[in-house]
Amino acid sequence: MKLPAFISHAIESNGDFCKITLTKRQLQILIGVVSTLLVLSLALGIWGALRQAELIQLRQQTQLQTEQLKLLQQKTQMLDKKIQTMDALDQEIRQMVKGAESGQPSQGGGESEKPQAALSDISDVNLTPSQMSAKLSKIDKQAQKRLASFYTLRNILKDGASADIAAVQSINFATRSGMMANSTTPSIWPSKGVITSNYGYRTDPVYGSSAFHEGIDIADDYATQIVATAAGTVTFAGPTSGGYGNLVEIDHGNGFVTKYGHNSVVLVTEGMHVNQGQAVALMGSTGKSTGSHVHYEVDINGTAVDPMVFLPISND
């Protein structure tokens, strides 16, 4: 870098030493130039820091939106599964009603109300991910109410009540929130945590072979509280010789039974009545288990069904 002429002329060399002689005017100019350079450097530094902060914030916002969209996709898939189950139940119930030997005219006419009509509400491009999530949760609650009614009606018809359709029609199915303490339809999460294994065929975590998993596994810290997902009577509470470990089994009536396996501590006793949301056990890793989790299972008339059909789309 070449020095300004007035500075180079003011430098006198004397061996290893240099002497700079400046006039007052030249000194003022030099101070002004240095000050300007310092201010410019400081301004550029501040601008760079602000720019970096903006980029970090933008990256965080993009990551948040990506996570929100991923969560919305998962919620939509869960809701779609519930709607498909409802459609299958609707068709099954219609056939059962048509075949009823009651002398009543077929009750299968007309289209049943399905929540998929409301799915069009979430297609609005002006909705934020939070607004879309709220709408999905609202639709999910409607779907759960319909599922509870469909399963109850199907079980009643299977038990022979189809001989009197009028009596079946007079039943007051639950239309309020499934979160009520006396709700007998599984409709809340048994615990907080992360789903580590879904319902259906999977690779057995212990033996490594393909096996059918009759529930879902929810993992969390040891001794996490586990609650009854519906009101009912405890039909089993204690250790088992099988893979369930310490097990709690609850009969909710209408063919519904829920099971909670691998508990570290069982908090209820056989024959005890429990309300929805009441603590029944603490999470553990007893039985055939590779870590702290609860095996949650829903049986209808002795057959295991996918518990996700009855769970809210958010585990809050």
C-alpha positions in Angstrom: 0.0 0.0 0.0 1.4 3.3 -1.1 1.5 6.1 1.6 0.1 9.5 0.7 2.7 11.9 -0.6 2.5 14.3 2.3 3.3 11.4 4.7 6.1 9.9 2.6 7.7 13.4 2.4 7.4 13.8 6.1 9.4 10.6 6.9 13.1 11.0 7.6 15.2 7.8 7.9 18.1 7.7 10.2 19.6 4.2 10.2 17.1 1.8 11.9 15.0 4.7 13.0 12.3 6.7 11.2 11.1 10.2 12.1 7.8 11.6 11.0 7.3 15.3 11.0 3.8 16.6 10.3 2.3 20.0 10.3 -0.8 20.5 12.3 -2.9 20.5 9.1 -1.4 17.3 7.9 -2.0 15.7 11.3 -5.6 16.7 11.2 -6.0 15.2 7.7 -4.3 12.0 8.9 -6.6 11.7 11.9 -9.6 12.4 9.7 -8.6 9.6 7.2 -8.0 7.1 10.0 -11.3 8.0 11.7 -13.2 7.6 8.5 -11.6 4.2 7.9 -12.5 3.1 11.5 -16.1 4.3 11.1 -16.4 2.5 7.7 -14.9 -0.7 9.2 -17.3 -0.5 12.2 -20.3 0.1 9.9 -19.4 -2.8 7.7 -18.9 -5.0 10.8 -22.3 -4.1 12.2 -24.0 -4.6 8.8 -22.3 -8.0 8.4 -23.4 -9.0 11.9 -27.0 -7.9 11.2 -27.0 -9.7 7.9 -25.7 -12.8 9.5 -28.4 -12.6 12.2 -31.1 -12.2 9.5 -29.8 -15.2 7.7 -29.8 -17.3 10.9 -33.4 -16.1 11.6 -34.5 -16.9 8.1 -32.9 -20.4 8.3 -34.7 -21.0 11.7 -38.0 -19.9 10.2 -37.5 -22.1 7.2 -36.7 -25.1 9.5 -39.7 -24.3 11.7 -42.0 -24.2 8.6 -40.5 -27.5 7.3 -41.2 -29.1 10.7 -44.7 -27.7 10.8 -45.5 -29.0 7.3 -44.1 -32.4 8.3 -46.3 -32.5 11.3 -49.3 -31.4 9.3 -48.6 -34.3 6.8 -48.5 -36.8 9.7 -51.7 -35.4 11.1 -53.4 -35.6 7.7 -52.3 -39.2 7.3 -53.7 -40.1 10.7 -57.0 -38.4 10.0 -57.2 -40.1 6.6 -56.7 -43.5 8.3 -59.7 -42.7 10.6 -61.8 -41.6 7.7 -61.0 -44.9 5.8 -62.0 -46.8 8.9 -65.2 -44.9 9.2 -66.1 -45.6 5.6 -65.5 -49.4 6.1 -67.6 -49.3 9.3 -70.3 -47.4 7.6 -70.6 -50.0 4.8 -70.5 -52.9 7.3 -73.2 -51.4 9.4 -75.4 -50.6 6.4 -75.2 -54.3 5.4 -76.0 -55.4 8.9 -79.0 -53.2 9.1 -80.3 -54.3 5.7 -80.1 -57.9 6.8 -81.8 -57.3 10.2 -84.9 -59.5 10.7 -86.9 -56.8 12.4 -89.6 -56.2 9.8 -88.5 -52.6 9.7 -87.6 -51.0 6.3 -83.9 -50.8 5.5 -82.2 -48.1 7.4 -79.2 -48.0 5.0 -80.5 -45.3 2.7 -78.9 -41.9 2.5 -75.3 -40.8 2.8 -73.8 -40.7 6.2 -72.1 -37.5 7.3 -68.4 -37.8 6.8 -65.7 -35.4 7.9 -63.8 -35.5 4.6 -66.2 -32.8 3.4 -64.5 -30.6 5.9 -61.1 -31.4 4.6 -61.6 -28.9 1.9 -61.4 -26.2 4.6 -57.6 -26.9 5.0 -56.9 -26.5 1.3 -57.1 -22.7 1.7 -53.6 -21.4 0.6 -54.0 -18.4 2.9 -54.0 -20.5 6.0 -50.9 -20.6 8.1 -49.6 -24.0 9.3 -50.9 -23.2 12.8 -54.4 -22.4 11.5 -54.3 -25.6 9.3 -53.3 -27.6 12.4 -56.2 -26.2 14.4 -58.7 -27.1 11.7 -57.3 -30.6 11.4 -57.7 -31.0 15.2 -61.3 -29.9 15.0 -62.0 -32.3 12.2 -60.2 -35.1 14.1 -62.5 -34.6 17.1 -65.6 -34.9 14.9 -64.1 -38.1 13.3 -63.5 -39.6 16.8 -67.1 -39.0 17.8 -68.3 -40.7 14.6 -66.0 -43.6 15.2 -67.2 -44.1 18.7 -70.8 -44.2 17.5 -70.0 -46.5 14.6 -68.1 -49.1 16.7 -70.8 -49.0 19.4 -73.6 -49.5 16.9 -71.7 -52.3 15.1 -71.2 -54.2 18.4 -74.8 -53.8 19.3 -75.9 -55.1 16.0 -73.5 -58.1 16.3 -74.9 -58.8 19.8 -78.4 -59.3 18.3 -80.0 -56.0 19.0 -80.7 -55.7 15.2 -84.0 -57.5 16.0 -85.3 -54.2 17.1 -83.9 -51.4 15.0 -86.1 -48.8 16.8 -84.3 -49.7 20.0 -80.9 -49.3 18.4 -81.9 -45.9 17.0 -83.0 -44.7 20.4 -79.5 -45.1 21.9 -77.9 -41.7 22.7 -74.4 -42.0 21.3 -71.7 -39.7 22.8 -71.7 -36.4 21.0 -69.7 -34.4 23.5 -66.0 -34.5 23.9 -64.4 -37.9 24.5 -62.3 -36.2 27.1 -65.0 -36.7 29.8 -64.0 -38.8 32.8 -66.8 -41.2 32.3 -66.2 -41.8 28.5 -66.0 -45.5 27.8 -64.6 -45.2 24.3 -60.7 -45.0 24.2 -60.1 -41.5 23.0 -57.0 -40.0 24.7 -53.3 -40.9 24.7 -52.2 -43.3 27.5 -49.0 -41.4 28.0 -46.7 -38.7 26.6 -43.8 -39.8 24.5 -42.7 -40.9 21.1 -44.2 -43.7 19.0 -41.4 -46.1 18.4 -43.4 -49.0 16.9 -46.7 -48.9 15.0 -49.5 -51.5 14.8 -49.0 -54.2 12.2 -46.2 -56.3 10.9 -42.7 -55.3 12.0 -39.2 -56.7 12.6 -39.3 -58.0 16.2 -36.9 -55.8 18.3 -35.8 -58.8 20.4 -35.8 -61.8 18.0 -35.3 -60.0 14.7 -37.9 -62.0 12.8 -41.1 -60.6 11.2 -44.0 -60.5 13.7 -47.4 -58.9 13.9 -47.5 -56.1 16.5 -51.0 -55.8 18.0 -50.6 -52.3 19.4 -48.3 -49.3 19.4 -45.3 -48.6 21.6 -44.9 -45.2 23.2 -41.5 -44.5 24.7 -40.6 -42.0 27.4 -38.7 -41.7 30.6 -38.8 -44.5 33.2 -41.8 -44.1 35.6 -43.7 -41.8 33.2 -47.4 -41.8 34.2 -49.7 -44.0 32.2 -53.5 -43.3 32.2 -56.6 -45.1 31.3 -57.8 -44.0 27.8 -61.4 -44.6 28.8 -63.5 -45.4 31.8 -63.9 -49.1 32.7 -63.2 -51.9 35.1 -59.7 -53.4 35.6 -59.8 -57.0 34.6 -56.1 -57.7 35.1 -53.3 -55.9 37.0 -49.9 -57.5 37.6 -47.1 -59.6 36.1 -47.6 -61.9 33.2 -45.6 -64.9 32.0 -45.6 -63.5 28.4 -44.0 -60.6 26.7 -46.3 -58.0 28.3 -44.4 -57.9 31.5 -46.4 -56.0 34.2 -49.8 -55.6 32.5 -53.0 -53.6 33.1 -56.1 -54.6 31.2 -59.3 -52.6 31.3 -62.8 -53.6 30.1 -64.7 -50.6 28.9 -67.9 -52.4 27.8 -69.4 -52.7 24.3 -66.6 -55.1 23.4 -63.8 -52.6 24.0 -60.7 -53.7 26.0 -57.4 -51.8 26.4 -54.1 -53.1 27.5 -51.0 -51.3 28.9 -47.8 -53.4 29.0 -44.2 -53.4 30.3 -45.0 -51.2 33.3 -42.5 -50.7 36.1 -45.3 -50.2 38.7 -49.0 -51.1 38.6 -51.2 -48.6 40.4 -54.6 -50.3 40.2 -56.0 -53.7 41.3 -58.3 -56.2 39.6 -62.0 -55.3 39.8 -61.3 -51.6 40.4 -63.3 -49.0 38.4 -61.2 -46.3 36.7 -62.1 -43.1 35.0 -60.7 -41.8 31.7 -57.4 -40.1 32.4 -56.8 -41.8 35.8 -53.3 -43.1 36.4 -53.1 -46.9 36.2 -49.4 -47.6 36.0 -45.9 -46.1 35.6 -43.8 -46.7 32.5 -41.1 -49.3 32.6 -39.3 -52.1 30.6 -40.6 -55.3 32.1 -41.3 -58.4 30.0 -40.0 -58.6 26.4 -38.7 -55.0 26.1 -35.6 -53.2 25.0 -36.3 -49.9 26.8 -38.7 -47.8 28.8 -42.1 -47.7 27.0 -45.7 -48.6 27.1 -47.3 -51.2 24.8 -50.8 -49.8 24.2 -53.4 -52.1 22.7 -57.1 -51.8 21.8 -59.2 -54.9 21.4 -62.7 -55.0 20.1 -64.6 -58.2 20.7 -61.3 -60.0 21.3 -59.6 -58.7 18.1 -56.8 -56.2 18.2 -57.3 -53.1 16.1 -55.1 -50.1 15.3 -55.0 -47.8 18.4 -54.1 -44.8 16.2 -57.7 -44.8 14.9 -58.9 -43.7 18.4 -56.1 -41.4 19.3 -56.2 -37.6 18.9 -53.8 -36.4 16.2 -51.7 -34.5 18.8 -50.1 -36.0 21.9 -50.3 -32.9 24.2 
